[in-house]
Structure formats: structure tokens, C-alpha cells
Amino acid sequence: MFQPEFSLPVALPLRFFRTAPIWLALVALLAFGLDESDWQQRFSPAMLALTHLLMLGFVGNIMIGALLQVSAVLAGVKATNPVFWGQLLWLALQGGAALLAAGLWHMQPIWLQAAAVILFTSLGGLALWLLIALWRSGVATPLRWAIVGLGLTALSGVLLVSLLSTGWPAIALNDLLRAHIALGSIAWVVGLIIAVAFTVVPMFLVAPAWPSRLNCYLSLALLATVLAAALDARLLMLLALPVLSWLLALLKLLRHSQRRADPARYLWGWGGFNLLLVTVLIPWMDQWSSLLSTPSQAPIMLAAYFLFAGVLPIITAMLAKIIPFLLWMDFRLKIKSGGGLRHMGQLFPERWLKKLAYLCFSMGISFFPLYLLAFKSIPIILIIYAVALSYCIESALSIQNKAKILQS
């Protein structure tokens, strides 16, 4: 049930959202300095560092901000002092991401261990607290399975650092690495996207409700499939099944959406299709990578396509609805009637989202040829997107502040 009265102070999720494009711009700037060999080797120190900056700094900030807000308004879950704990979590995420990236880039075990402690304590602690709070609330939300994915991602990450630096635990490195990647990308990121979609798509795109069985069981099925694939690589082909089920239902909802010209509608569909494409290609990576002149490029291509063609369009659509809604709701709580803000569209006009959508589509459509033929152009597109996204967020906040001043 949607409960706006339980919404967090707007500054809390906005802090995470405003930080995300800064990390993306930093990643793009650092990518300019990579050698061609770095772009071709998934385990090069520089590529490992940039990958984790993307997942923790860019995607992580957006996902955590959305998770905190959605948990509050759907299940009434928030801390007794949300601003303090939110600031602490924000600092831990930024510090942990920076320390982890530096440790990977320079291969410094002590930095990696410090980052692992910070990230496991903050993200693992957040996951545990949210799960306990959701259990006490009695709300059966699909969010809980994405939160389990977050906790397991943090756990597998700290175990990876321990294994690489001390040799403990006695787990095969490839198995633990596969589990960490599957949990972080599918169970956590895709899991949260699916859970948020159950609320955001019908609400903001004026679409029918999701099928009740899908709402109840899909997120659990996704997590179970990821855990199975983490234990046995032969089961990776099963990852496509829950994503396919979600995409088919999503496309049906989008087809019946009353906001047919909304760019978010196309971003959801495009991103969902590419997420499915990645899950289909993963089990056959060895086969199709042999078609490349440098087979070691395949994992990087697939991971980057997952982020830039799958995740990026969807989180763009999410932010374009969540941010103006939070700002508009905050304005309405303080200005009960009248005022210069009559609707959310004044805070984040569709023309802004349309331009961001063009960037997302351009990146997704051109990514493979750019990576193979002109990889230095990829950071340029990322910087343009980061600046555009930051401009939209800051402009929305500025419009709200001006409206408040006019009413005071």
C-alpha cells in the first residue's frame, strides 16, 4: 500500500540521487586514461576499479536512494532519526566505494580490507535492518528479496577480499566470483528494478496493476534462480526465465498505459529488453566470444551493455518520476493550497526526459560498434549523460526552491 505520510525527508534520498552523476562523470574521466589493453581485460586493476565505481558510486547511490524511499512509503519502514542515519550511510557508501576503487587500481590489500569492512558494515547492516523492519511491519513486499540480494552481495564481496588477501575461506575463486557478480547484478540490481516497477509503472504511467501472482512470487523466483546459478554455472541459462516473465508482463502494461507519449514508457521497454538479452547471452559467452578477435573482450562487453543499455534506461525513467514526485510532495506538505507548482511536470518536464532518453538509446544502439572500433568515444557519451542528468536533478530542485520562496 502506498503511504505518502511515511515518506522520508526529501533531502535524504536526494543526497544519493545527486551524488550518482558525479561518480559517473568521474568514471568517464578516468576511463580516458585507460590503455587499449585495459579495455580488453576484465581483471585489469583499472577495469576492476572502474566497474566497482560504476556499480557502487553511480548505480549504487541511485538504488540505495530508491530503496530507502520505497521502503518508507510502501511499508512505513524508516529509522527514528532518518537524517542522521541517512547521512552516515551516504558517507559510508561514498568512502567505501572510493577506497575499494583505489585498492583495486593500486592492488593494495589494506585498502581493500578497509573498504570491505566499511561496505559490509553499512550495506550489510542496512539490509539486515530493513529485513527485520519489513518482517515486523507484516507487509509482504517483493522488496525483501532484493534486500536479501543486497545483503548477500555485500557478504560475497567481503569474502572475496578475504580470500584474495588471506586465503580464507577455502572456496574456489571462480565460484565465489561468479556468485558475487550474479548476486550484485541480478539479485540486487535487477531484483530492485523489478520490485520498484511493481509500484512505479502503474502509478506514474497510468497502467493496469501487475498480475497478483507475479507480484507475489517473481522476485523470490529471481533470487532462487540466482542462488542456483551461483552454486552451479550450468544453471546460468535459467536466469532468463524470471526476467522473460517480468518483461512480457511489463510490455503488456506499457501497451495499455494511458501515457503513450511518455518517454519513460519506451525507456522501461528498451531497458527491459536489453536486460533479457544479457541474461540470454551469459550462458553462451564462451561460444560467441570466439567470434571476436580478442575473446577476452566478451565479459567486458556484456557487463557494460548490461549497465548502459539495460540498467541505465530504466533508472533514468525511475529518476524522472521519483525525483519530481518527491519534490512536489514535499512542496505540497508545506504549501497546502495554491502555489506555483500545480503538477509534477513543472519540476521535470518531459522534454528533459526525452533528451536523456535519446542519450540512453544512442548508447545502447551504438555500444557494441563503439566498443570494438572507437572505445575512446564511450567516456564522452557518459560525461554528456552525467552532466545532463545532474542538470535535470539540480534544476528540479531549484524550481521547487523558487516556488517555496514565492509562497513564503
C-alpha positions in Angstrom: 0.0 0.0 0.0 1.3 3.5 -0.9 1.6 5.6 2.2 3.0 9.1 1.4 2.7 10.2 5.0 5.7 7.8 5.8 7.9 9.5 3.2 11.4 10.3 4.2 12.7 13.9 4.4 13.2 14.7 0.8 16.9 15.7 1.3 17.8 12.1 2.3 17.1 10.2 -1.0 18.0 13.3 -3.0 21.5 13.2 -1.5 22.1 9.8 -3.0 20.5 10.8 -6.4 22.5 14.0 -6.7 25.8 12.2 -6.0 25.3 9.5 -8.6 26.1 11.5 -11.8 29.2 12.9 -10.1 30.6 9.3 -9.8 29.6 8.6 -13.4 31.5 11.7 -14.7 34.5 10.6 -12.6 34.4 7.1 -14.1 34.3 8.6 -17.6 37.2 10.9 -16.9 39.3 8.1 -15.5 38.4 5.9 -18.5 40.1 8.4 -20.8 43.4 7.3 -19.3 42.9 3.6 -19.9 45.2 1.8 -22.3 43.6 -0.4 -25.0 44.7 -3.5 -23.0 42.7 -2.3 -20.0 39.5 -2.1 -22.2 40.1 -5.8 -23.2 40.9 -7.4 -19.8 38.1 -7.7 -17.2 40.6 -8.4 -14.4 43.0 -5.5 -15.2 43.3 -3.3 -12.0 41.9 -0.2 -13.7 38.9 -2.0 -15.2 38.1 -3.6 -11.9 38.3 -0.3 -10.1 36.0 1.5 -12.7 33.5 -1.3 -12.7 33.1 -1.1 -8.9 32.9 2.7 -9.1 30.0 2.3 -11.6 28.2 -0.3 -9.5 28.7 1.4 -6.1 29.1 5.0 -6.9 26.6 5.5 -9.8 24.1 2.6 -9.8 24.6 2.1 -6.0 23.6 5.6 -5.0 20.5 5.5 -7.2 19.5 2.1 -6.0 20.0 2.9 -2.3 18.2 6.2 -2.5 15.2 4.5 -4.2 15.3 1.6 -1.8 15.1 3.8 1.3 12.3 5.9 -0.2 10.2 3.0 -1.5 10.6 1.0 1.8 9.3 4.1 3.7 6.2 4.8 1.5 5.3 1.2 0.8 5.9 -0.4 4.2 6.3 2.5 6.6 9.9 1.5 7.3 12.2 4.3 8.4 14.7 4.9 11.2 13.8 7.0 14.2 16.4 9.6 13.1 16.4 9.1 9.3 18.5 12.2 8.5 21.4 11.2 10.8 21.4 7.5 9.7 21.0 8.5 6.1 24.0 10.8 6.2 26.0 8.1 7.9 25.0 5.6 5.2 25.8 8.1 2.5 29.2 8.8 3.8 30.0 5.0 4.2 28.9 4.3 0.7 31.0 7.1 -0.8 34.0 6.4 1.3 33.8 2.6 0.8 33.4 3.0 -3.0 36.4 5.3 -3.3 38.6 3.2 -1.0 37.6 0.0 -2.9 38.4 1.5 -6.3 41.7 2.8 -5.1 42.6 -0.5 -3.6 41.7 -2.3 -6.8 43.5 0.2 -9.0 46.7 0.0 -7.0 46.3 -3.5 -5.7 46.7 -2.5 -2.0 45.3 -5.3 0.3 45.0 -3.0 3.3 42.8 -0.5 1.3 40.6 -3.4 0.0 40.2 -4.8 3.6 39.2 -1.4 4.9 36.7 -0.9 2.1 35.3 -4.3 2.6 34.7 -3.6 6.3 33.0 -0.3 5.6 30.8 -1.6 2.8 29.8 -4.8 4.6 29.0 -3.0 7.8 27.0 -0.3 6.1 25.2 -2.2 3.2 25.0 -5.5 5.1 23.8 -3.6 8.2 21.2 -1.7 6.1 19.9 -5.0 4.5 19.6 -6.7 7.9 17.8 -3.7 9.5 15.4 -3.4 6.5 14.6 -7.1 6.6 13.8 -7.0 10.3 11.7 -3.9 9.9 9.8 -5.4 7.0 9.2 -8.6 8.9 7.8 -6.6 11.9 5.7 -4.4 9.6 3.9 -7.5 8.3 4.0 -6.1 4.7 4.7 -8.8 2.2 6.6 -6.7 -0.4 8.8 -8.0 -3.2 11.4 -5.6 -1.9 12.5 -8.0 0.7 14.0 -10.4 -1.8 16.0 -7.6 -3.5 17.2 -6.6 0.0 18.4 -10.2 0.6 20.3 -9.9 -2.7 22.0 -6.7 -1.4 23.0 -8.4 1.8 24.4 -11.5 0.0 26.2 -9.2 -2.4 27.9 -7.4 0.5 28.7 -10.8 2.1 30.2 -12.3 -1.0 32.2 -9.2 -1.6 33.9 -9.3 1.8 34.5 -13.0 1.4 36.2 -12.2 -1.9 38.5 -9.7 -0.3 39.3 -12.1 2.5 40.1 -14.9 0.0 42.4 -12.8 -2.1 44.2 -11.2 0.9 44.4 -14.1 3.4 43.4 -17.3 1.5 40.3 -17.8 3.7 37.6 -19.1 3.1 38.6 -22.3 1.3 36.2 -21.6 -1.7 37.2 -21.8 -5.3 37.9 -18.2 -6.5 35.9 -18.6 -9.7 32.8 -19.9 -7.9 32.9 -17.1 -5.3 33.5 -14.6 -8.1 30.5 -15.9 -10.1 28.3 -15.7 -7.1 29.3 -12.2 -6.3 28.7 -11.0 -9.9 25.3 -12.8 -10.1 24.1 -11.6 -6.7 25.2 -8.0 -7.3 23.9 -7.6 -10.9 20.8 -9.8 -11.0 19.6 -10.5 -7.4 20.3 -7.0 -6.1 20.1 -4.5 -9.1 17.6 -6.3 -11.3 15.7 -7.5 -8.3 15.2 -4.0 -7.0 14.3 -2.7 -10.5 11.6 -5.4 -10.7 10.3 -4.6 -7.1 10.2 -0.9 -7.8 8.5 -1.5 -11.2 5.6 -3.1 -9.4 4.7 0.3 -7.9 6.2 2.9 -10.3 4.9 1.6 -13.6 1.2 1.5 -12.8 1.4 4.7 -10.7 3.3 7.0 -13.0 2.5 5.6 -16.4 -1.2 5.1 -15.5 -1.1 1.4 -16.4 -3.0 -1.6 -15.1 -1.9 -3.4 -12.0 0.6 -6.2 -12.3 -0.7 -9.8 -12.2 -1.0 -10.7 -8.5 0.9 -14.0 -8.8 3.8 -12.2 -10.5 3.8 -9.6 -7.8 3.9 -12.3 -5.1 6.4 -14.8 -6.5 8.6 -13.3 -9.2 11.2 -11.6 -7.0 11.6 -14.8 -5.0 11.9 -16.9 -8.1 14.6 -14.5 -9.4 16.6 -14.8 -6.2 16.3 -18.6 -6.1 17.5 -18.8 -9.7 20.5 -16.6 -9.0 21.4 -18.7 -6.0 21.1 -21.8 -8.1 23.3 -20.3 -10.8 25.8 -19.2 -8.1 26.1 -22.8 -6.9 26.3 -24.4 -10.4 27.4 -22.5 -13.5 25.4 -24.9 -15.7 22.2 -23.3 -14.3 23.0 -19.8 -15.6 20.7 -20.4 -18.5 17.8 -20.3 -16.1 18.4 -16.6 -15.3 16.4 -15.6 -18.4 13.2 -17.2 -17.3 12.2 -14.8 -14.5 13.4 -11.8 -16.5 11.4 -13.0 -19.5 8.2 -13.4 -17.3 8.7 -9.9 -16.0 9.4 -8.4 -19.4 6.3 -9.9 -21.0 4.1 -8.6 -18.2 5.9 -5.2 -18.4 5.3 -4.9 -22.2 1.6 -5.7 -21.7 1.3 -3.0 -19.0 3.1 -0.5 -21.2 0.8 -1.3 -24.1 -2.2 -0.4 -22.0 -0.6 2.7 -20.5 -2.6 5.9 -20.8 0.6 7.9 -21.1 1.5 6.6 -24.5 3.8 9.5 -25.5 5.7 9.5 -22.2 9.4 8.8 -22.9 9.6 6.7 -19.7 7.4 4.1 -21.3 9.9 3.5 -24.0 12.9 3.6 -21.6 11.3 0.8 -19.5 10.6 -1.3 -22.5 14.1 -0.8 -24.1 15.9 -1.4 -20.8 13.9 -4.5 -20.0 14.5 -6.0 -23.4 18.3 -5.5 -23.0 18.3 -7.0 -19.5 16.7 -10.1 -21.0 19.2 -10.1 -23.9 22.1 -10.1 -21.4 20.7 -13.0 -19.4 20.2 -15.0 -22.6 23.8 -14.4 -23.7 25.5 -15.1 -20.4 25.4 -18.9 -20.5 26.8 -18.9 -24.1 29.6 -16.5 -23.6 32.3 -19.0 -24.4 30.7 -19.8 -27.7 30.0 -16.3 -29.1 33.2 -14.8 -27.6 35.2 -17.0 -30.1 33.7 -14.8 -32.9 35.7 -11.8 -31.5 39.3 -11.1 -32.5 40.0 -10.8 -28.8 37.8 -13.2 -26.8 38.7 -11.6 -23.5 36.6 -8.6 -24.6 33.3 -10.6 -24.2 32.8 -10.3 -20.4 33.5 -6.5 -20.5 31.2 -6.0 -23.5 28.4 -7.9 -21.8 28.8 -6.2 -18.4 28.9 -2.8 -20.0 25.9 -3.5 -22.2 24.0 -4.7 -19.0 24.8 -1.3 -17.4 24.5 1.1 -20.3 21.7 -0.5 -22.4 19.8 -2.3 -19.7 20.1 -0.6 -16.3 20.7 3.0 -17.4 17.4 3.5 -19.4 15.4 2.1 -16.5 17.0 4.1 -13.8 16.6 7.2 -16.0 12.9 6.5 -16.2 12.7 5.9 -12.5 14.5 9.1 -11.5 12.4 11.2 -13.9 9.3 10.2 -12.0 10.6 9.7 -8.4 12.5 12.9 -8.1 9.7 15.3 -9.2 7.2 13.3 -7.2 9.3 13.7 -4.0 9.8 17.4 -4.6 6.2 18.0 -5.4 5.0 16.0 -2.4 7.5 17.9 -0.1 6.2 21.2 -1.6 2.5 20.2 -1.0 3.2 19.2 2.6 4.5 22.7 3.3 2.2 24.7 0.9 -1.3 23.2 1.5 -3.1 25.0 -1.3 -2.3 27.2 -4.3 1.3 27.9 -5.1 3.3 28.0 -8.3 3.7 24.2 -8.6 0.4 22.8 -9.9 1.8 19.4 -11.1 4.9 17.3 -11.2 5.6 18.1 -14.9 6.8 21.6 -13.9 9.6 20.1 -11.9 10.9 17.6 -14.5 9.4 18.4 -18.0 9.0 15.6 -20.5 11.3 17.4 -22.9 14.2 16.9 -20.4 13.4 13.2 -20.2 13.2 13.0 -23.9 16.7 14.3 -24.3 18.0 11.9 -21.6 16.2 9.1 -23.5 17.9 10.0 -26.7 21.3 9.6 -25.0 20.2 6.3 -23.5 19.0 4.9 -26.8 22.2 6.2 -28.6 24.4 4.5 -26.1 22.6 1.2 -26.2 22.3 1.0 -30.0 25.9 2.1 -30.7 27.6 0.4 -27.8 29.0 -2.7 -29.5 30.4 -1.0 -32.6 31.8 1.8 -30.4 33.5 -0.6 -28.0 35.1 -2.6 -30.9 36.0 0.3 -33.1 36.1 3.6 -31.1 36.2 2.8 -27.4 37.5 6.3 -26.5 34.2 7.8 -27.5 32.3 5.9 -24.8 33.5 8.1 -22.0 32.4 11.2 -24.0 28.8 9.9 -24.1 28.9 9.1 -20.4 30.1 12.6 -19.5 27.4 14.2 -21.6 24.8 12.0 -19.9 26.2 12.6 -16.4 26.1 16.4 -17.0 22.6 16.2 -18.5 21.3 14.1 -15.6 22.9 16.3 -13.0 21.4 19.4 -14.7 17.9 17.9 -14.6 18.2 17.0 -10.9 19.6 20.3 -9.8 17.1 22.3 -12.0 14.2 20.4 -10.5 15.4 21.2 -7.0 16.0 24.9 -8.0 12.4 25.1 -9.4 11.0 23.8 -6.1 13.1 26.2 -4.0 12.0 29.2 -6.1 8.3 28.1 -5.7 8.8 27.9 -1.9 10.4 31.3 -1.8 7.5 32.8 -3.8 5.0 31.4 -1.3 6.8 32.4 1.8 
